[in-house]
Amino acid sequence: MARFQPFPALRYDLDRVGLGAVVSPPYDVIDDAQRTALAGRDSHNAVHLDVPEAEGGRDRYQVARDLLAAWQGDGVLVRDAGPTFTVYRMAYADDAGVARHTTGVIGALELGPPGGDILPHEHTTPKARSDRLDLLRATRANLSAIWGLSLAKGLTDLLPVGRPPTAVLDDGEGVVHSVWVVDDPDACAAIAAAAGEAPVVIADGHHRYETSLAYLAERREAGDNPEGAAATLAYLVELVEDELTVRAIHRLLDGLPAGFDLVAALDPWFEPIGPPPAGVPVVTAMDEARALAAVTPAGEVLLRPRPDALADARDLDSARLDLALAALPPHQVRFQHGVDNVRAAVAGGDAQAGVLLRPATVAQIEATAHGGERMPPKTTFFHPKLKTGLVFRTLD
């Protein structure tokens, strides 16, 4: 099964910097404006490493390498005395206002080809791998963690969240991030043993995982010591309802013929059952009606799947919609999370139409994993997103 181990983590010295000033969102959700704001927050913000910029004749990857070394040299980043795990909890309110939390543990996950002990969660859209690979080559470090879902039952119970945390951060966006450093050998051994009892499903970070595999192959081909490169930084969360909030990723459509009637075109696969009831959130109406929702300039319409027409589709809204969209005239599909974002795109003319999907359930994710299958691309959006900068892992 998946080998998951503690390691001597590299962390910010919290006597030198404030945690809120140096952590950042994942690199792939940071736009130029946010990158500038984060970089200006503190000269040691993790964005300088994870989304570096060229400077002084050095390319961006050399800059990241030099900064990582400099921050260690001046004591801003310090290494744990021995192998540790980092327990990480994100507390927040869900879309219904109910208090929730996601609790997991950061460690080193042994690399293996997808499909064995490491199970891909969904198909991925094409994406250049060279940027992350060049950064890994230059820094020889895992700067941000992939998110894995552990099929090992009881992992959460081993995580020591009953004592005061090592650090707490309120990100000002409705999420409180708490971390506990676990350095007790017995506690670390118990966590490693539990995580090693079952496969791990990659929830977020497929491209980083593939990049780590490519880098490991390079190191082995070069005859270099691959020990550190044989694992990657990972955040494991037990695959249970209480520890996960899964949101849908919706679809925006463009390029259809002028005046195209999307609702009528989808009718062979989805029964139109009228607009969502007034005063009821559309996601609630979708859940109660067991329906998707079309968003068009003319309004919103609930679309209930026709079981007979969709018998060949998997039990996922994304799979059902993919089957129906394949029969439409040529068009482009974009992915968008957030109901309000979809509505704004359609209302503003940035998209011809949108389709709102219901989120995949934990039961559907688990069934897909046990079946050795993958969900369609952009089926799930795991909320909240992990912070980068809580833990770094050097490979040498």
Contacts in CASP RR format, 6 or more apart in sequence:
PFRMAT RR
TARGET T0000
AUTHOR 0000-0000-0000
METHOD contacts of the structure
MODEL  1
MARFQPFPALRYDLDRVGLGAVVSPPYDVIDDAQRTALAGRDSHNAVHLD
VPEAEGGRDRYQVARDLLAAWQGDGVLVRDAGPTFTVYRMAYADDAGVAR
HTTGVIGALELGPPGGDILPHEHTTPKARSDRLDLLRATRANLSAIWGLS
LAKGLTDLLPVGRPPTAVLDDGEGVVHSVWVVDDPDACAAIAAAAGEAPV
VIADGHHRYETSLAYLAERREAGDNPEGAAATLAYLVELVEDELTVRAIH
RLLDGLPAGFDLVAALDPWFEPIGPPPAGVPVVTAMDEARALAAVTPAGE
VLLRPRPDALADARDLDSARLDLALAALPPHQVRFQHGVDNVRAAVAGGD
AQAGVLLRPATVAQIEATAHGGERMPPKTTFFHPKLKTGLVFRTLD
1 117 0 8 1.000
1 196 0 8 1.000
1 197 0 8 1.000
1 198 0 8 1.000
1 199 0 8 1.000
2 109 0 8 1.000
2 110 0 8 1.000
2 117 0 8 1.000
2 118 0 8 1.000
2 150 0 8 1.000
2 195 0 8 1.000
2 196 0 8 1.000
2 198 0 8 1.000
2 199 0 8 1.000
2 200 0 8 1.000
3 109 0 8 1.000
3 110 0 8 1.000
3 117 0 8 1.000
3 192 0 8 1.000
3 196 0 8 1.000
3 231 0 8 1.000
4 107 0 8 1.000
4 108 0 8 1.000
4 109 0 8 1.000
4 110 0 8 1.000
4 191 0 8 1.000
4 192 0 8 1.000
4 195 0 8 1.000
4 196 0 8 1.000
4 200 0 8 1.000
4 234 0 8 1.000
4 236 0 8 1.000
5 83 0 8 1.000
5 107 0 8 1.000
5 108 0 8 1.000
5 110 0 8 1.000
5 192 0 8 1.000
5 231 0 8 1.000
6 83 0 8 1.000
6 84 0 8 1.000
6 85 0 8 1.000
6 107 0 8 1.000
6 108 0 8 1.000
6 182 0 8 1.000
6 188 0 8 1.000
6 191 0 8 1.000
6 192 0 8 1.000
7 83 0 8 1.000
7 84 0 8 1.000
7 107 0 8 1.000
7 108 0 8 1.000
7 231 0 8 1.000
7 393 0 8 1.000
8 79 0 8 1.000
8 80 0 8 1.000
8 81 0 8 1.000
8 82 0 8 1.000
8 83 0 8 1.000
8 84 0 8 1.000
9 79 0 8 1.000
9 80 0 8 1.000
9 84 0 8 1.000
9 86 0 8 1.000
9 106 0 8 1.000
9 181 0 8 1.000
9 391 0 8 1.000
9 392 0 8 1.000
9 393 0 8 1.000
10 72 0 8 1.000
10 77 0 8 1.000
10 78 0 8 1.000
10 79 0 8 1.000
10 80 0 8 1.000
10 141 0 8 1.000
10 391 0 8 1.000
10 392 0 8 1.000
10 393 0 8 1.000
10 394 0 8 1.000
11 77 0 8 1.000
11 78 0 8 1.000
11 79 0 8 1.000
11 80 0 8 1.000
11 390 0 8 1.000
11 391 0 8 1.000
11 392 0 8 1.000
12 18 0 8 1.000
12 19 0 8 1.000
12 22 0 8 1.000
12 44 0 8 1.000
12 76 0 8 1.000
12 77 0 8 1.000
12 78 0 8 1.000
12 389 0 8 1.000
13 75 0 8 1.000
13 76 0 8 1.000
13 77 0 8 1.000
13 78 0 8 1.000
14 167 0 8 1.000
16 75 0 8 1.000
16 76 0 8 1.000
17 42 0 8 1.000
17 44 0 8 1.000
17 76 0 8 1.000
18 42 0 8 1.000
19 167 0 8 1.000
19 169 0 8 1.000
19 390 0 8 1.000
20 169 0 8 1.000
20 171 0 8 1.000
21 41 0 8 1.000
21 42 0 8 1.000
21 44 0 8 1.000
21 45 0 8 1.000
22 41 0 8 1.000
22 42 0 8 1.000
22 44 0 8 1.000
22 45 0 8 1.000
22 46 0 8 1.000
22 389 0 8 1.000
23 45 0 8 1.000
23 46 0 8 1.000
23 169 0 8 1.000
23 171 0 8 1.000
23 177 0 8 1.000
23 387 0 8 1.000
23 388 0 8 1.000
23 389 0 8 1.000
23 390 0 8 1.000
24 30 0 8 1.000
24 38 0 8 1.000
24 45 0 8 1.000
24 46 0 8 1.000
24 47 0 8 1.000
24 50 0 8 1.000
24 51 0 8 1.000
24 387 0 8 1.000
24 388 0 8 1.000
24 389 0 8 1.000
25 34 0 8 1.000
25 385 0 8 1.000
25 387 0 8 1.000
25 388 0 8 1.000
26 144 0 8 1.000
26 385 0 8 1.000
26 386 0 8 1.000
26 388 0 8 1.000
27 47 0 8 1.000
27 50 0 8 1.000
27 51 0 8 1.000
27 144 0 8 1.000
27 388 0 8 1.000
29 385 0 8 1.000
30 38 0 8 1.000
30 47 0 8 1.000
30 51 0 8 1.000
35 47 0 8 1.000
35 51 0 8 1.000
38 45 0 8 1.000
38 47 0 8 1.000
39 45 0 8 1.000
39 47 0 8 1.000
39 48 0 8 1.000
39 53 0 8 1.000
44 71 0 8 1.000
44 76 0 8 1.000
46 143 0 8 1.000
46 388 0 8 1.000
46 389 0 8 1.000
47 388 0 8 1.000
48 63 0 8 1.000
48 64 0 8 1.000
48 67 0 8 1.000
49 64 0 8 1.000
49 67 0 8 1.000
49 68 0 8 1.000
49 139 0 8 1.000
49 143 0 8 1.000
49 392 0 8 1.000
50 64 0 8 1.000
50 135 0 8 1.000
50 143 0 8 1.000
50 144 0 8 1.000
50 388 0 8 1.000
52 60 0 8 1.000
52 61 0 8 1.000
52 63 0 8 1.000
52 64 0 8 1.000
52 67 0 8 1.000
52 135 0 8 1.000
53 60 0 8 1.000
53 63 0 8 1.000
54 60 0 8 1.000
54 63 0 8 1.000
55 63 0 8 1.000
58 66 0 8 1.000
61 134 0 8 1.000
61 135 0 8 1.000
61 137 0 8 1.000
61 138 0 8 1.000
61 139 0 8 1.000
62 138 0 8 1.000
64 135 0 8 1.000
64 138 0 8 1.000
64 139 0 8 1.000
64 143 0 8 1.000
65 138 0 8 1.000
65 139 0 8 1.000
68 77 0 8 1.000
68 139 0 8 1.000
68 141 0 8 1.000
68 392 0 8 1.000
68 394 0 8 1.000
71 77 0 8 1.000
72 78 0 8 1.000
72 79 0 8 1.000
77 392 0 8 1.000
80 181 0 8 1.000
80 183 0 8 1.000
81 183 0 8 1.000
82 183 0 8 1.000
83 183 0 8 1.000
83 188 0 8 1.000
84 181 0 8 1.000
84 182 0 8 1.000
84 183 0 8 1.000
84 188 0 8 1.000
85 105 0 8 1.000
85 106 0 8 1.000
85 107 0 8 1.000
85 181 0 8 1.000
85 182 0 8 1.000
85 187 0 8 1.000
85 188 0 8 1.000
85 191 0 8 1.000
86 105 0 8 1.000
86 106 0 8 1.000
86 107 0 8 1.000
86 179 0 8 1.000
86 180 0 8 1.000
86 181 0 8 1.000
86 182 0 8 1.000
86 390 0 8 1.000
86 391 0 8 1.000
87 103 0 8 1.000
87 104 0 8 1.000
87 105 0 8 1.000
87 106 0 8 1.000
87 159 0 8 1.000
87 160 0 8 1.000
87 161 0 8 1.000
87 179 0 8 1.000
87 180 0 8 1.000
87 182 0 8 1.000
88 103 0 8 1.000
88 104 0 8 1.000
88 105 0 8 1.000
88 106 0 8 1.000
88 177 0 8 1.000
88 178 0 8 1.000
88 179 0 8 1.000
88 235 0 8 1.000
88 386 0 8 1.000
88 390 0 8 1.000
89 101 0 8 1.000
89 102 0 8 1.000
89 103 0 8 1.000
89 104 0 8 1.000
89 161 0 8 1.000
89 165 0 8 1.000
89 177 0 8 1.000
89 178 0 8 1.000
89 179 0 8 1.000
90 101 0 8 1.000
90 102 0 8 1.000
90 175 0 8 1.000
90 176 0 8 1.000
90 177 0 8 1.000
90 384 0 8 1.000
90 386 0 8 1.000
91 99 0 8 1.000
91 100 0 8 1.000
91 101 0 8 1.000
91 175 0 8 1.000
91 176 0 8 1.000
91 178 0 8 1.000
92 99 0 8 1.000
92 100 0 8 1.000
92 101 0 8 1.000
92 174 0 8 1.000
92 175 0 8 1.000
92 176 0 8 1.000
92 245 0 8 1.000
92 383 0 8 1.000
92 384 0 8 1.000
93 99 0 8 1.000
93 100 0 8 1.000
93 174 0 8 1.000
94 100 0 8 1.000
94 245 0 8 1.000
95 247 0 8 1.000
95 283 0 8 1.000
100 245 0 8 1.000
101 243 0 8 1.000
102 237 0 8 1.000
102 243 0 8 1.000
102 244 0 8 1.000
102 245 0 8 1.000
102 384 0 8 1.000
103 156 0 8 1.000
103 159 0 8 1.000
103 161 0 8 1.000
103 237 0 8 1.000
103 243 0 8 1.000
104 155 0 8 1.000
104 156 0 8 1.000
104 159 0 8 1.000
104 235 0 8 1.000
104 236 0 8 1.000
104 237 0 8 1.000
104 238 0 8 1.000
104 243 0 8 1.000
105 155 0 8 1.000
105 159 0 8 1.000
105 182 0 8 1.000
105 191 0 8 1.000
105 195 0 8 1.000
105 235 0 8 1.000
105 236 0 8 1.000
106 145 0 8 1.000
106 233 0 8 1.000
106 234 0 8 1.000
106 235 0 8 1.000
106 236 0 8 1.000
106 390 0 8 1.000
106 391 0 8 1.000
107 145 0 8 1.000
107 233 0 8 1.000
107 234 0 8 1.000
107 235 0 8 1.000
107 236 0 8 1.000
107 391 0 8 1.000
107 393 0 8 1.000
108 231 0 8 1.000
108 232 0 8 1.000
108 233 0 8 1.000
108 234 0 8 1.000
108 393 0 8 1.000
109 118 0 8 1.000
109 146 0 8 1.000
109 148 0 8 1.000
109 200 0 8 1.000
109 231 0 8 1.000
109 232 0 8 1.000
109 233 0 8 1.000
109 234 0 8 1.000
109 236 0 8 1.000
110 230 0 8 1.000
110 231 0 8 1.000
111 118 0 8 1.000
111 209 0 8 1.000
111 212 0 8 1.000
111 213 0 8 1.000
111 216 0 8 1.000
111 230 0 8 1.000
111 231 0 8 1.000
111 232 0 8 1.000
112 118 0 8 1.000
112 213 0 8 1.000
113 213 0 8 1.000
114 120 0 8 1.000
114 202 0 8 1.000
114 209 0 8 1.000
115 372 0 8 1.000
116 199 0 8 1.000
117 199 0 8 1.000
117 200 0 8 1.000
118 199 0 8 1.000
118 200 0 8 1.000
118 202 0 8 1.000
118 209 0 8 1.000
119 199 0 8 1.000
119 200 0 8 1.000
119 201 0 8 1.000
119 202 0 8 1.000
119 369 0 8 1.000
119 372 0 8 1.000
120 201 0 8 1.000
120 202 0 8 1.000
120 206 0 8 1.000
120 374 0 8 1.000
121 149 0 8 1.000
121 201 0 8 1.000
121 202 0 8 1.000
121 203 0 8 1.000
121 206 0 8 1.000
121 365 0 8 1.000
121 368 0 8 1.000
121 369 0 8 1.000
121 374 0 8 1.000
121 375 0 8 1.000
121 380 0 8 1.000
122 206 0 8 1.000
122 374 0 8 1.000
122 375 0 8 1.000
122 376 0 8 1.000
122 377 0 8 1.000
122 378 0 8 1.000
122 379 0 8 1.000
122 380 0 8 1.000
123 374 0 8 1.000
123 375 0 8 1.000
123 376 0 8 1.000
123 377 0 8 1.000
124 206 0 8 1.000
124 207 0 8 1.000
124 377 0 8 1.000
125 335 0 8 1.000
125 377 0 8 1.000
125 378 0 8 1.000
127 207 0 8 1.000
129 207 0 8 1.000
129 210 0 8 1.000
129 211 0 8 1.000
129 214 0 8 1.000
132 207 0 8 1.000
132 208 0 8 1.000
132 211 0 8 1.000
133 211 0 8 1.000
133 214 0 8 1.000
133 215 0 8 1.000
135 143 0 8 1.000
136 142 0 8 1.000
136 211 0 8 1.000
136 212 0 8 1.000
136 215 0 8 1.000
137 215 0 8 1.000
137 218 0 8 1.000
140 394 0 8 1.000
140 395 0 8 1.000
140 396 0 8 1.000
141 392 0 8 1.000
141 393 0 8 1.000
141 394 0 8 1.000
141 395 0 8 1.000
142 212 0 8 1.000
142 232 0 8 1.000
142 233 0 8 1.000
142 392 0 8 1.000
142 393 0 8 1.000
142 395 0 8 1.000
143 233 0 8 1.000
143 388 0 8 1.000
143 389 0 8 1.000
143 392 0 8 1.000
144 208 0 8 1.000
144 233 0 8 1.000
144 386 0 8 1.000
144 388 0 8 1.000
144 389 0 8 1.000
145 233 0 8 1.000
145 234 0 8 1.000
145 235 0 8 1.000
145 386 0 8 1.000
145 391 0 8 1.000
146 202 0 8 1.000
146 204 0 8 1.000
146 205 0 8 1.000
146 206 0 8 1.000
146 208 0 8 1.000
146 209 0 8 1.000
146 232 0 8 1.000
146 233 0 8 1.000
146 234 0 8 1.000
146 235 0 8 1.000
147 202 0 8 1.000
147 203 0 8 1.000
147 204 0 8 1.000
147 205 0 8 1.000
147 234 0 8 1.000
147 235 0 8 1.000
147 237 0 8 1.000
147 382 0 8 1.000
147 386 0 8 1.000
148 200 0 8 1.000
148 201 0 8 1.000
148 202 0 8 1.000
148 203 0 8 1.000
148 204 0 8 1.000
148 234 0 8 1.000
148 235 0 8 1.000
148 236 0 8 1.000
148 237 0 8 1.000
149 200 0 8 1.000
149 201 0 8 1.000
149 202 0 8 1.000
149 203 0 8 1.000
149 236 0 8 1.000
149 237 0 8 1.000
149 238 0 8 1.000
149 239 0 8 1.000
149 244 0 8 1.000
149 365 0 8 1.000
149 369 0 8 1.000
150 195 0 8 1.000
150 198 0 8 1.000
150 200 0 8 1.000
150 201 0 8 1.000
150 236 0 8 1.000
150 237 0 8 1.000
150 238 0 8 1.000
150 239 0 8 1.000
151 198 0 8 1.000
151 199 0 8 1.000
151 200 0 8 1.000
151 201 0 8 1.000
151 239 0 8 1.000
151 366 0 8 1.000
151 369 0 8 1.000
151 370 0 8 1.000
152 194 0 8 1.000
152 195 0 8 1.000
152 196 0 8 1.000
152 197 0 8 1.000
152 198 0 8 1.000
152 238 0 8 1.000
153 198 0 8 1.000
153 238 0 8 1.000
154 194 0 8 1.000
154 238 0 8 1.000
155 191 0 8 1.000
155 194 0 8 1.000
155 195 0 8 1.000
155 236 0 8 1.000
155 238 0 8 1.000
156 238 0 8 1.000
156 240 0 8 1.000
156 242 0 8 1.000
156 243 0 8 1.000
158 187 0 8 1.000
158 190 0 8 1.000
158 191 0 8 1.000
158 194 0 8 1.000
159 180 0 8 1.000
159 182 0 8 1.000
159 191 0 8 1.000
160 180 0 8 1.000
160 182 0 8 1.000
160 187 0 8 1.000
161 178 0 8 1.000
161 180 0 8 1.000
163 180 0 8 1.000
165 178 0 8 1.000
165 179 0 8 1.000
165 180 0 8 1.000
166 179 0 8 1.000
166 180 0 8 1.000
166 181 0 8 1.000
167 178 0 8 1.000
167 179 0 8 1.000
168 176 0 8 1.000
168 177 0 8 1.000
168 178 0 8 1.000
168 179 0 8 1.000
169 176 0 8 1.000
169 177 0 8 1.000
169 178 0 8 1.000
169 387 0 8 1.000
170 176 0 8 1.000
170 177 0 8 1.000
171 177 0 8 1.000
171 387 0 8 1.000
175 384 0 8 1.000
177 387 0 8 1.000
177 390 0 8 1.000
179 390 0 8 1.000
182 188 0 8 1.000
182 191 0 8 1.000
195 236 0 8 1.000
199 369 0 8 1.000
200 234 0 8 1.000
200 236 0 8 1.000
201 239 0 8 1.000
201 365 0 8 1.000
201 369 0 8 1.000
202 209 0 8 1.000
203 237 0 8 1.000
203 380 0 8 1.000
203 382 0 8 1.000
204 382 0 8 1.000
204 386 0 8 1.000
208 232 0 8 1.000
209 232 0 8 1.000
212 229 0 8 1.000
212 232 0 8 1.000
215 229 0 8 1.000
216 226 0 8 1.000
216 229 0 8 1.000
216 230 0 8 1.000
219 225 0 8 1.000
219 226 0 8 1.000
219 229 0 8 1.000
220 226 0 8 1.000
228 395 0 8 1.000
228 396 0 8 1.000
229 395 0 8 1.000
232 393 0 8 1.000
233 391 0 8 1.000
233 392 0 8 1.000
233 393 0 8 1.000
235 386 0 8 1.000
237 243 0 8 1.000
237 244 0 8 1.000
239 362 0 8 1.000
239 365 0 8 1.000
239 366 0 8 1.000
239 369 0 8 1.000
240 362 0 8 1.000
241 362 0 8 1.000
244 362 0 8 1.000
244 382 0 8 1.000
245 382 0 8 1.000
245 383 0 8 1.000
245 384 0 8 1.000
246 359 0 8 1.000
246 360 0 8 1.000
246 361 0 8 1.000
246 362 0 8 1.000
246 365 0 8 1.000
246 380 0 8 1.000
246 381 0 8 1.000
246 382 0 8 1.000
246 383 0 8 1.000
247 337 0 8 1.000
247 338 0 8 1.000
247 359 0 8 1.000
247 380 0 8 1.000
247 381 0 8 1.000
247 382 0 8 1.000
247 383 0 8 1.000
248 317 0 8 1.000
248 337 0 8 1.000
248 356 0 8 1.000
248 357 0 8 1.000
248 358 0 8 1.000
248 359 0 8 1.000
248 360 0 8 1.000
248 380 0 8 1.000
248 381 0 8 1.000
249 318 0 8 1.000
249 335 0 8 1.000
249 336 0 8 1.000
249 337 0 8 1.000
249 357 0 8 1.000
249 378 0 8 1.000
249 379 0 8 1.000
249 380 0 8 1.000
249 381 0 8 1.000
250 335 0 8 1.000
250 336 0 8 1.000
250 337 0 8 1.000
250 338 0 8 1.000
250 339 0 8 1.000
250 342 0 8 1.000
250 354 0 8 1.000
250 355 0 8 1.000
250 356 0 8 1.000
250 357 0 8 1.000
251 321 0 8 1.000
251 325 0 8 1.000
251 333 0 8 1.000
251 334 0 8 1.000
251 335 0 8 1.000
251 336 0 8 1.000
251 354 0 8 1.000
251 355 0 8 1.000
251 357 0 8 1.000
252 333 0 8 1.000
252 334 0 8 1.000
252 335 0 8 1.000
252 336 0 8 1.000
252 342 0 8 1.000
252 345 0 8 1.000
252 346 0 8 1.000
252 350 0 8 1.000
252 351 0 8 1.000
252 353 0 8 1.000
252 354 0 8 1.000
253 262 0 8 1.000
253 325 0 8 1.000
253 331 0 8 1.000
253 332 0 8 1.000
253 333 0 8 1.000
253 334 0 8 1.000
253 351 0 8 1.000
253 352 0 8 1.000
253 353 0 8 1.000
253 354 0 8 1.000
253 355 0 8 1.000
254 331 0 8 1.000
254 332 0 8 1.000
254 334 0 8 1.000
254 351 0 8 1.000
254 352 0 8 1.000
255 330 0 8 1.000
255 331 0 8 1.000
255 332 0 8 1.000
255 352 0 8 1.000
256 262 0 8 1.000
256 328 0 8 1.000
256 329 0 8 1.000
256 331 0 8 1.000
256 352 0 8 1.000
256 353 0 8 1.000
257 329 0 8 1.000
260 329 0 8 1.000
260 352 0 8 1.000
262 294 0 8 1.000
262 296 0 8 1.000
262 352 0 8 1.000
262 353 0 8 1.000
262 354 0 8 1.000
262 355 0 8 1.000
263 272 0 8 1.000
263 294 0 8 1.000
263 296 0 8 1.000
263 301 0 8 1.000
263 303 0 8 1.000
265 328 0 8 1.000
266 294 0 8 1.000
266 303 0 8 1.000
266 324 0 8 1.000
268 306 0 8 1.000
268 309 0 8 1.000
268 324 0 8 1.000
268 327 0 8 1.000
269 305 0 8 1.000
269 306 0 8 1.000
269 309 0 8 1.000
269 310 0 8 1.000
269 320 0 8 1.000
269 323 0 8 1.000
269 324 0 8 1.000
270 291 0 8 1.000
270 292 0 8 1.000
270 303 0 8 1.000
270 304 0 8 1.000
270 305 0 8 1.000
270 306 0 8 1.000
270 320 0 8 1.000
270 324 0 8 1.000
271 303 0 8 1.000
271 304 0 8 1.000
271 305 0 8 1.000
271 306 0 8 1.000
272 301 0 8 1.000
272 302 0 8 1.000
272 303 0 8 1.000
273 289 0 8 1.000
273 291 0 8 1.000
273 301 0 8 1.000
273 302 0 8 1.000
273 303 0 8 1.000
273 304 0 8 1.000
274 301 0 8 1.000
274 302 0 8 1.000
275 299 0 8 1.000
275 300 0 8 1.000
275 301 0 8 1.000
275 302 0 8 1.000
276 282 0 8 1.000
276 285 0 8 1.000
276 286 0 8 1.000
276 293 0 8 1.000
276 300 0 8 1.000
276 302 0 8 1.000
277 285 0 8 1.000
282 293 0 8 1.000
282 300 0 8 1.000
282 339 0 8 1.000
282 356 0 8 1.000
283 339 0 8 1.000
283 356 0 8 1.000
283 358 0 8 1.000
285 291 0 8 1.000
285 293 0 8 1.000
285 302 0 8 1.000
286 292 0 8 1.000
286 293 0 8 1.000
286 302 0 8 1.000
286 356 0 8 1.000
286 358 0 8 1.000
287 358 0 8 1.000
289 302 0 8 1.000
289 304 0 8 1.000
290 304 0 8 1.000
290 305 0 8 1.000
291 302 0 8 1.000
291 303 0 8 1.000
291 304 0 8 1.000
291 305 0 8 1.000
292 302 0 8 1.000
292 303 0 8 1.000
292 305 0 8 1.000
292 317 0 8 1.000
292 320 0 8 1.000
292 321 0 8 1.000
292 355 0 8 1.000
292 356 0 8 1.000
292 357 0 8 1.000
292 358 0 8 1.000
293 300 0 8 1.000
293 301 0 8 1.000
293 302 0 8 1.000
293 303 0 8 1.000
293 355 0 8 1.000
293 356 0 8 1.000
294 300 0 8 1.000
294 301 0 8 1.000
294 303 0 8 1.000
294 353 0 8 1.000
294 354 0 8 1.000
294 355 0 8 1.000
294 356 0 8 1.000
295 342 0 8 1.000
295 343 0 8 1.000
295 346 0 8 1.000
295 353 0 8 1.000
295 354 0 8 1.000
295 355 0 8 1.000
295 356 0 8 1.000
296 346 0 8 1.000
296 352 0 8 1.000
296 353 0 8 1.000
296 354 0 8 1.000
297 346 0 8 1.000
297 347 0 8 1.000
297 349 0 8 1.000
297 353 0 8 1.000
303 355 0 8 1.000
305 317 0 8 1.000
305 320 0 8 1.000
310 320 0 8 1.000
310 323 0 8 1.000
310 324 0 8 1.000
312 323 0 8 1.000
313 319 0 8 1.000
313 320 0 8 1.000
313 322 0 8 1.000
313 323 0 8 1.000
314 320 0 8 1.000
314 368 0 8 1.000
314 373 0 8 1.000
314 375 0 8 1.000
314 376 0 8 1.000
315 364 0 8 1.000
316 360 0 8 1.000
316 364 0 8 1.000
316 375 0 8 1.000
316 376 0 8 1.000
316 379 0 8 1.000
317 357 0 8 1.000
317 358 0 8 1.000
317 360 0 8 1.000
318 357 0 8 1.000
318 360 0 8 1.000
318 375 0 8 1.000
318 376 0 8 1.000
318 378 0 8 1.000
318 379 0 8 1.000
319 375 0 8 1.000
319 376 0 8 1.000
321 355 0 8 1.000
321 357 0 8 1.000
322 376 0 8 1.000
325 331 0 8 1.000
325 333 0 8 1.000
334 351 0 8 1.000
335 377 0 8 1.000
335 378 0 8 1.000
336 342 0 8 1.000
336 345 0 8 1.000
337 381 0 8 1.000
339 356 0 8 1.000
342 351 0 8 1.000
342 354 0 8 1.000
342 356 0 8 1.000
344 350 0 8 1.000
345 351 0 8 1.000
345 354 0 8 1.000
346 352 0 8 1.000
346 353 0 8 1.000
346 354 0 8 1.000
359 380 0 8 1.000
359 381 0 8 1.000
360 375 0 8 1.000
360 379 0 8 1.000
360 380 0 8 1.000
365 375 0 8 1.000
365 380 0 8 1.000
368 374 0 8 1.000
368 375 0 8 1.000
END
